[in-house]
């Protein structure tokens, strides 16, 4: 599953304090687009890196930050890559 959202965010979103720590020289990183890649099946997880790479190579903006998250329960293992982008 891929989700893309755009907004006119010019300041960091509350709850993403970790982004300001990784911004340029302590400044909060600015972004106005979020792209989410999320998979649960093993076969899909194997190809996730290629899908993200293809997207980034074709994207004309700037990658501001990224996060990788993993969650699981008794049956499923979900891998999510979140890209914070500036268009």
C-alpha positions, 0 to 999 in steps of 0.5 A: 500500500502506498499513500501520498499526502500533500499539505502546506505545512511550513512548520513541524507537525506536533509530535515530530520533535525528533525531526527538528533534532535531525534538521540542518544545524538544529533548525526544524526540517520543513516538508510539505509532502508525506509518502508512505510505503507499507507492506505486510507480506514477505514477498512484498517486503522483499521488493519494498527497497526497490519501490522506494528507490524507484520513487526517489529517483523519479521524484523532483523534490527533496527528501527531508527526512525518513522513518522506518517502522516495524510492527507485528502481531501473532500473524502479521509483520508490517514494515512501513517506510515514511518519507518526508518530502519538500516539493 
